[in-house]
Amino acid sequence: MLTGMTTPDCPICAFADTHHWWGPDLAPARSHCRDCHRSWASLVEGHCPTCHEHFANVKAFDAHLLEDGCRPPVEVIRKDGRPRLTTRTTRYGVTWRVAFYGTRPEFAGAPDLDDTDTPE
């Protein structure tokens, strides 16, 4: 059985309580958080069950983790003082991703780079 906090205002959670699956109201999303009621479709995104922030990929998710928990994504700073994570709003809500500070337009969609990496 699915666990978590249920509210009568969330049709997805109400359906899950009755039928033990998320139901047709979740489509096209694939997952749902019963605590904050965020839904998402991507299989590569990550949702933090502690702070309920949502991340574009594992690298962005891992950047907000500490040894004893997590920290707010706005507090994740690069060595040069710039924010490590930035937001993008999708149809499901705000999603944090690793900021890209490249200067060449052909790398605008480049994968996340470490602080010391530069496009070749």
C-alpha positions in Angstrom: 0.0 0.0 0.0 1.2 3.5 -0.7 2.1 5.6 2.3 2.3 9.2 3.2 0.0 12.1 4.2 -3.3 12.2 2.4 -5.4 15.3 1.9 -9.0 15.2 0.7 -8.1 17.9 -1.8 -5.7 15.8 -3.8 -7.6 13.5 -6.2 -4.5 11.5 -7.0 -3.9 10.6 -3.3 -7.6 9.9 -2.8 -7.6 7.5 -5.8 -4.5 5.8 -4.5 -6.1 5.3 -1.1 -9.0 3.5 -2.7 -7.4 1.7 -5.6 -3.8 1.3 -4.5 -2.3 2.9 -7.6 -2.0 6.5 -8.7 -4.7 6.2 -11.3 -5.6 8.0 -14.6 -5.5 11.5 -13.1 -1.7 11.3 -12.8 -1.1 10.9 -16.5 1.1 12.0 -18.2 3.1 12.2 -15.0 4.6 9.0 -13.7 5.2 9.7 -10.0 3.6 11.7 -7.2 4.7 12.8 -3.7 2.0 12.2 -1.1 3.4 14.8 1.2 3.8 17.9 -1.1 1.6 16.6 -3.9 4.1 17.3 -6.6 3.9 15.1 -9.7 6.5 14.5 -12.4 7.0 12.5 -15.6 10.7 12.2 -16.1 12.5 9.1 -15.0 15.8 11.0 -14.5 14.4 13.7 -12.2 14.8 13.4 -8.5 12.4 14.5 -5.7 13.8 15.0 -2.2 11.5 13.4 0.4 12.9 15.7 3.1 12.8 19.2 1.7 10.4 18.4 -1.2 12.6 20.3 -3.7 12.6 18.8 -7.2 15.8 18.3 -9.3 16.4 17.8 -13.0 18.9 15.0 -12.5 21.0 13.0 -10.0 23.9 15.5 -10.2 21.6 18.4 -9.2 20.0 16.3 -6.5 23.3 15.2 -5.1 24.6 18.8 -5.0 22.0 19.7 -2.3 22.9 16.8 0.0 25.1 17.0 3.1 26.3 14.1 5.2 23.5 14.6 7.7 20.7 15.7 5.4 20.0 18.3 2.8 20.4 22.0 2.4 18.2 24.5 0.5 19.2 24.6 -3.2 19.7 28.4 -3.0 22.6 27.8 -0.5 24.5 25.5 -2.9 27.3 27.8 -4.1 30.2 27.1 -6.5 33.9 27.8 -5.5 33.8 31.1 -7.4 30.7 32.3 -5.4 28.1 31.9 -8.1 25.0 29.7 -7.5 25.6 26.0 -8.3 21.9 25.4 -9.0 19.4 27.4 -11.0 15.7 26.9 -11.5 13.5 26.1 -14.5 9.7 26.0 -14.4 8.1 23.0 -16.1 4.4 22.1 -16.4 4.8 20.3 -13.0 6.5 23.1 -11.2 9.9 24.5 -10.3 12.8 22.2 -11.0 16.4 22.8 -9.9 19.3 22.0 -12.2 23.0 22.6 -12.3 23.8 26.1 -13.6 25.8 26.3 -16.8 28.1 29.3 -17.2 29.5 28.6 -20.6 30.0 31.4 -23.0 29.8 29.6 -26.4 26.2 29.3 -27.8 26.8 25.8 -29.1 27.2 24.6 -25.5 24.0 26.2 -24.2 22.5 22.7 -23.9 25.7 21.1 -22.6 25.6 18.6 -19.8 26.3 19.8 -16.3 29.9 20.7 -15.8 32.0 20.6 -12.6 33.5 23.9 -11.2 36.8 23.3 -13.0 35.4 21.9 -16.3 35.3 23.9 -19.5 33.9 23.0 -22.8 36.5 22.0 -25.4 
